[in-house]
Amino acid sequence: MNEQSQWVKCNRCGKKLLKVLNDGSLEFVYGRMKDGKGKLGKRTPVRMKIYGVVKIVCISNGCDCITEANPFRYQSGTDPEQTL
C-alpha cells in the first residue's frame, strides 16, 4: 500500500477521515493540544483505534457526507481508494 492510499477519504470532498494501519485496523485522530506558549503541540486529545465497521460524517466546509469504512476490507491488501 503506498503512502497516498493509507487513508479512507470522504466520498464527496476527498478529506482524509481515517488512517488505515498496517494491521488493517483504522485510526481516527481529532484535535490538537496547545502547549504552554499557545503553539500547537504534537499530542492529540482524541485518538481512537477502530476494529469494526464505522460510518463517519464529514463536517469539512458543510460537506455532511456519510462515508462507511470497513477495516476487514484492508486486511486482504486491497487499496482502500478502490473499495469504498
C-alpha distances in whole Angstrom, upper triangle without the diagonal:
4,7,8,6,7,10,13,15,19,19,22,22,18,19,16,17,15,12,10,10,9,12,11,14,14,16,19,20,24,26,27,30,33,34,38,38,37,33,30,29,26,26,25,28,26,22,22,19,19,19,20,20,21,23,23,25,24,27,26,29,30,27,28,25,24,21,20,17,16,14,15,13,10,11,11,7,8,7,9,11,12,13,15
4,6,6,7,10,13,15,18,19,22,21,17,17,15,17,15,13,11,12,11,15,14,16,16,17,19,20,23,25,26,29,31,33,37,37,35,31,28,27,24,25,25,28,26,23,22,21,21,21,23,22,23,24,23,25,24,26,25,28,29,27,28,25,25,21,21,18,19,17,18,16,13,15,15,11,11,9,11,11,13,15,17
4,6,6,9,12,13,17,19,21,19,15,15,13,15,14,11,10,11,12,15,14,16,15,15,17,17,20,22,23,26,28,29,33,33,31,28,24,24,21,22,22,25,23,20,21,19,20,21,23,22,22,23,22,23,22,24,22,25,27,25,26,24,24,21,21,18,19,17,19,18,14,16,17,14,14,11,12,12,15,17,17
4,6,7,10,10,14,15,17,16,12,12,10,13,12,10,11,13,14,17,15,17,15,15,17,17,20,22,23,26,28,30,34,33,31,28,25,24,22,23,22,25,23,21,21,20,20,21,22,21,21,21,20,21,19,21,20,22,24,22,23,21,21,18,19,17,18,17,19,17,14,17,18,14,13,10,10,9,12,15,15
4,5,8,9,13,14,16,16,12,13,10,12,11,9,8,11,12,15,12,14,13,14,16,17,20,22,24,27,30,32,35,35,33,30,27,26,23,24,23,25,23,20,20,18,18,18,19,18,18,19,18,20,18,21,20,23,24,21,22,20,19,16,16,14,15,14,16,13,11,14,14,11,10,6,6,6,9,11,12
4,7,9,13,15,18,17,13,13,9,11,9,6,5,7,9,12,10,11,10,11,12,14,17,20,21,24,27,29,33,33,31,28,24,23,20,21,20,22,20,17,16,15,15,16,17,17,17,18,17,19,18,21,20,23,24,22,22,20,19,16,16,13,14,12,14,13,10,12,14,11,11,8,7,9,12,12,13
4,6,10,12,14,14,10,9,6,7,6,5,6,9,11,14,11,11,9,9,10,12,14,17,19,23,25,28,32,32,29,27,23,23,20,20,18,20,18,15,15,14,13,15,16,15,14,15,13,15,14,17,16,19,21,18,18,16,16,12,13,10,12,11,14,13,11,14,16,13,12,10,7,8,12,12,11
4,7,9,12,12,9,9,6,6,5,6,7,11,14,15,12,11,9,10,10,13,15,18,20,24,27,29,33,33,31,28,25,25,22,22,19,21,18,16,15,14,12,14,14,12,11,11,10,12,11,15,15,18,19,16,16,13,12,9,9,7,10,10,13,12,10,14,16,14,12,10,6,7,10,10,8
4,6,9,8,5,5,4,5,7,9,11,14,17,18,16,15,12,13,12,14,15,18,20,24,26,29,33,33,30,28,24,25,23,23,20,21,19,17,17,16,15,17,17,15,13,12,10,11,9,12,12,15,16,12,13,11,11,8,10,9,13,13,16,15,14,17,19,17,15,12,9,8,11,11,9
4,5,6,5,5,7,7,9,12,14,17,20,22,18,17,14,15,13,15,15,18,21,25,27,30,34,34,31,29,25,26,24,24,21,22,20,19,18,18,17,19,18,15,13,11,9,8,7,10,9,12,12,9,10,7,8,6,9,10,14,15,18,17,17,20,22,20,18,15,12,10,13,13,9
4,6,6,8,10,10,12,15,16,20,22,23,20,19,17,18,17,19,19,22,25,28,31,34,38,38,34,32,29,30,28,28,25,26,23,22,21,21,19,21,19,16,14,12,11,10,9,12,12,14,14,10,10,7,8,6,9,11,14,16,19,16,17,21,21,20,17,15,12,10,11,11,8
4,6,8,11,12,15,17,19,23,25,27,23,23,20,20,19,20,20,22,25,29,31,34,37,37,34,32,29,30,29,29,26,27,24,24,23,24,22,24,22,19,17,14,12,11,9,11,10,11,11,7,9,6,9,9,12,14,18,20,22,20,21,24,25,24,21,18,15,13,14,15,12
4,6,9,11,14,16,19,22,25,27,24,23,20,20,18,18,18,20,22,26,28,31,35,34,31,29,26,27,26,27,24,25,23,23,23,23,22,25,24,21,18,16,13,12,9,10,8,9,10,7,10,8,11,11,14,16,19,21,24,22,22,25,26,25,22,19,16,13,16,17,14
4,6,9,12,13,15,19,21,23,20,20,17,17,16,17,17,19,21,25,27,30,34,33,30,28,25,26,24,25,22,24,22,21,21,21,20,22,22,19,17,15,13,12,10,12,10,12,13,10,12,10,12,11,13,14,17,18,21,19,18,22,23,21,19,15,13,10,13,14,12
4,6,9,11,14,17,21,22,20,19,15,15,13,13,13,15,18,21,23,27,30,30,26,24,21,22,21,21,19,20,18,18,18,19,18,21,21,19,16,15,12,11,8,10,7,10,12,10,12,11,12,11,14,14,17,18,21,20,19,22,24,22,20,17,14,12,16,16,14
4,6,8,11,14,17,19,16,15,12,11,10,11,11,14,16,20,22,25,29,29,26,23,20,20,18,19,16,18,16,15,15,15,15,18,18,17,15,14,11,12,9,11,10,13,15,13,14,13,13,11,13,12,15,15,19,18,16,19,21,19,18,15,12,11,15,15,13
4,7,10,13,17,18,15,13,10,9,7,9,10,13,15,19,22,25,28,29,26,24,20,20,19,18,15,16,13,12,12,13,12,15,15,14,11,11,8,9,7,10,10,14,15,13,13,11,11,9,11,10,13,13,17,16,15,18,21,19,18,16,12,12,16,15,13
4,7,9,13,14,12,10,6,6,5,8,10,14,16,19,22,25,29,30,27,25,21,20,18,17,15,16,13,11,10,10,9,12,13,12,10,11,9,11,11,14,14,18,18,16,16,14,13,10,11,8,11,10,14,14,12,15,18,17,16,14,11,12,15,14,12
4,6,10,11,10,8,6,5,7,8,12,15,16,20,23,25,29,29,27,25,21,20,17,17,15,17,14,11,10,9,10,12,14,14,13,14,13,15,14,17,17,20,22,19,19,18,16,13,13,11,12,10,14,14,11,13,16,15,14,13,10,12,15,15,14
4,7,8,6,6,5,7,9,12,15,18,20,23,26,28,32,33,31,28,24,23,20,19,18,19,17,13,12,10,10,11,12,13,13,15,14,17,17,20,20,24,24,22,22,19,18,14,13,10,10,8,11,10,8,10,12,11,11,10,8,11,14,13,13
4,6,5,5,6,7,11,13,16,19,20,23,26,28,31,32,31,28,24,23,19,19,17,19,17,13,12,9,10,11,13,15,15,17,17,20,20,23,23,27,28,25,25,23,21,18,17,13,13,9,12,12,9,10,13,11,13,12,11,14,17,16,16
4,5,7,9,11,14,16,20,23,24,26,29,30,34,35,34,31,27,25,22,21,21,23,20,16,15,12,13,12,15,17,18,21,21,24,24,27,26,30,31,29,28,26,24,21,19,16,14,11,12,13,9,8,11,10,12,12,12,16,17,17,18
4,6,9,11,15,17,21,24,25,27,31,32,36,37,35,33,29,27,24,23,22,23,20,17,15,11,11,10,13,15,17,20,20,24,24,27,28,31,32,30,29,27,24,21,19,15,13,9,10,11,8,7,10,10,13,14,14,17,18,17,18
4,7,10,13,16,20,23,25,27,31,32,36,37,36,33,29,28,24,23,22,23,20,16,14,11,10,8,10,12,14,16,17,21,21,25,25,29,29,27,26,23,21,17,15,11,9,6,7,8,5,5,8,8,10,11,10,14,15,13,15
4,7,10,13,17,20,22,25,28,30,34,35,33,31,27,25,22,21,19,20,17,13,11,7,6,5,8,10,11,14,15,19,19,22,23,27,27,25,24,22,19,16,14,10,9,5,8,10,8,8,12,12,13,14,12,15,17,15,15
4,7,10,13,17,19,22,25,27,31,32,30,28,24,23,20,18,16,17,14,11,8,6,5,7,8,9,9,12,12,15,16,19,20,23,24,22,21,19,16,13,12,9,9,6,10,11,9,11,14,14,14,14,11,14,16,14,14
4,7,10,13,15,18,21,24,27,29,26,24,21,19,16,15,13,13,10,7,6,4,6,9,11,12,11,13,12,15,15,18,18,22,23,21,20,19,17,15,14,11,12,10,14,15,13,14,18,17,17,16,14,16,19,17,16
4,7,10,13,16,19,22,25,27,24,22,19,18,15,14,11,11,8,6,5,6,8,11,13,13,11,12,10,12,12,14,15,19,20,18,17,17,15,13,13,12,13,12,16,17,16,17,21,20,20,18,15,17,20,19,17
4,7,9,12,15,18,22,23,20,18,15,14,12,10,7,8,6,5,6,9,11,15,16,17,14,15,13,14,13,14,15,18,19,19,18,18,17,16,17,15,17,16,20,21,19,21,24,23,23,21,18,19,23,22,20
4,7,10,13,16,20,21,18,17,13,13,12,10,7,7,5,7,9,12,14,18,19,19,16,16,13,13,12,12,13,16,17,17,17,18,17,17,18,17,19,19,23,23,22,24,27,26,26,24,21,22,25,24,22
4,7,10,13,16,17,14,13,10,10,10,9,6,6,7,9,12,15,17,21,22,22,19,19,16,16,15,14,14,16,18,19,19,20,20,20,21,21,23,23,26,27,25,27,31,29,29,27,24,25,28,27,25
4,7,10,13,14,11,10,6,7,7,6,5,6,8,10,14,17,20,23,25,25,23,23,20,20,18,17,17,19,21,22,22,23,24,23,25,24,26,25,29,29,27,29,32,31,31,29,26,27,30,30,28
4,7,10,11,9,8,6,6,7,6,6,6,10,12,16,19,22,26,27,28,25,26,23,23,21,20,20,22,24,25,25,27,27,27,28,27,29,28,31,32,30,32,35,34,34,32,29,30,34,33,31
4,7,8,5,5,4,5,9,8,9,10,14,16,20,23,26,29,31,32,29,29,26,26,24,22,22,23,26,27,28,29,30,30,31,30,33,31,35,36,34,35,38,37,37,35,32,33,37,36,34
4,5,5,6,6,6,9,9,11,12,16,18,22,25,28,31,33,34,32,32,29,29,28,26,25,27,29,31,31,33,33,33,34,33,35,34,37,38,36,37,40,39,39,37,35,36,39,39,37
4,6,8,10,9,13,13,15,15,19,21,25,28,31,35,37,38,35,35,32,32,31,29,28,30,32,34,34,36,36,36,38,37,39,37,41,42,39,41,44,42,43,41,39,39,43,43,41
4,6,9,10,14,15,16,17,21,23,27,30,33,36,39,39,36,36,33,33,31,29,28,29,31,33,34,36,37,37,38,38,40,38,42,43,40,42,45,43,43,41,39,39,43,43,41
4,7,9,13,13,14,15,19,21,25,28,31,34,36,37,34,33,30,29,27,25,24,25,28,30,31,33,33,34,35,35,37,36,40,40,38,40,43,41,41,39,36,37,40,41,38
4,6,10,12,13,15,18,20,23,26,29,33,35,35,32,32,29,28,26,24,23,24,27,28,30,31,32,32,34,33,35,34,38,38,36,37,40,38,38,36,34,34,38,38,36
4,7,9,10,12,15,16,20,23,25,29,31,31,29,29,25,25,23,22,20,22,25,26,27,28,29,28,30,29,31,30,34,34,32,34,37,35,35,32,30,30,34,34,32
4,6,8,11,13,15,18,21,24,27,30,30,28,29,26,26,24,23,22,24,27,28,28,29,30,29,30,29,31,29,33,33,31,32,35,33,34,32,30,30,34,34,32
4,7,10,12,12,16,18,21,24,27,28,26,27,24,25,23,23,22,25,27,27,28,28,28,27,28,26,28,26,29,30,27,29,32,30,31,29,27,28,31,31,30
4,7,9,10,13,16,19,22,25,26,24,25,22,23,22,22,22,25,27,27,27,28,27,26,27,25,27,25,28,29,27,28,31,30,31,29,27,28,31,31,30
4,6,7,11,13,17,20,22,23,21,22,19,20,19,19,19,22,23,24,24,24,24,23,24,22,24,22,26,27,25,26,30,28,29,27,25,26,29,29,27
4,7,10,13,16,20,22,23,20,21,18,19,19,18,19,22,23,24,23,24,23,23,24,22,24,23,26,28,26,28,31,30,31,29,26,28,31,30,28
4,6,10,13,16,18,19,16,17,15,16,16,17,18,21,22,22,21,21,20,20,20,19,20,19,23,24,23,24,28,27,28,26,23,25,28,27,25
4,7,10,13,16,17,15,17,15,17,17,18,19,22,23,23,22,22,20,19,19,17,18,16,20,22,20,21,24,24,24,23,21,23,26,24,23
4,6,10,12,13,12,14,13,16,16,18,19,23,23,22,21,21,18,17,16,14,15,14,17,19,17,18,22,22,22,22,19,21,24,22,21
4,7,10,12,11,14,14,17,18,20,21,25,25,24,23,21,19,17,15,13,13,11,14,16,14,15,19,19,20,19,17,20,22,20,19
4,6,8,8,11,12,15,17,19,21,25,25,23,21,20,17,15,12,10,9,8,11,13,13,13,17,17,18,18,15,18,20,17,17
4,7,9,13,14,18,20,23,24,28,28,25,24,22,19,16,13,10,9,6,8,11,11,11,15,16,17,17,15,19,20,17,17
4,6,10,12,16,19,22,24,27,26,24,22,20,16,14,11,9,6,6,8,10,12,12,15,17,17,18,15,18,19,16,15
4,7,10,14,16,19,21,25,24,21,19,17,13,11,7,6,4,6,8,10,12,13,15,17,16,17,13,16,17,13,12
4,6,10,13,16,18,21,20,18,16,14,10,8,6,5,7,9,11,12,14,16,18,19,18,18,14,16,17,14,12
4,7,10,13,15,19,17,15,12,10,6,6,4,6,9,11,14,14,16,18,20,21,19,18,15,16,17,15,12
4,6,9,12,15,14,12,10,8,6,5,6,8,11,13,16,16,17,20,22,22,21,19,15,16,18,16,13
4,6,9,12,10,8,6,6,4,6,9,11,15,17,20,20,20,23,25,25,23,21,17,17,19,18,14
4,6,9,8,6,5,5,6,8,11,13,16,18,21,21,21,24,26,25,23,21,17,16,19,18,15
4,6,5,6,5,8,9,11,14,16,20,21,25,24,24,28,30,29,27,24,21,20,23,22,18
4,5,5,8,9,12,13,16,18,21,23,26,25,25,28,30,29,27,24,20,19,22,22,19
4,6,8,11,14,16,19,21,25,26,30,29,28,32,33,32,30,27,23,22,25,25,21
4,6,9,12,14,18,20,24,26,29,28,28,32,34,32,30,27,24,22,25,25,21
4,6,9,11,15,17,21,23,26,25,25,29,30,29,27,24,21,19,21,21,17
4,7,10,13,16,19,22,25,24,25,28,30,29,27,24,21,20,21,21,17
4,6,10,13,16,19,22,21,22,25,26,26,23,21,17,16,18,17,13
4,7,10,13,16,19,18,19,22,24,24,22,20,16,16,17,15,12
4,7,10,13,15,14,15,19,20,20,18,16,12,12,14,12,8
4,7,10,12,12,13,16,18,18,16,15,11,12,13,10,7
4,6,9,9,10,13,14,15,13,12,9,11,12,9,7
4,5,6,8,10,12,13,12,12,9,12,13,9,9
4,5,5,7,10,11,11,11,9,13,13,11,11
4,5,5,8,10,10,12,11,14,14,11,12
4,6,6,8,7,9,8,11,10,7,9
4,5,5,6,7,6,10,11,9,11
4,5,7,10,10,14,14,12,14
4,6,9,11,14,13,11,14
4,7,9,12,11,11,14
4,6,9,8,7,11
4,5,6,7,9
4,5,5,6
4,6,6
4,6
4
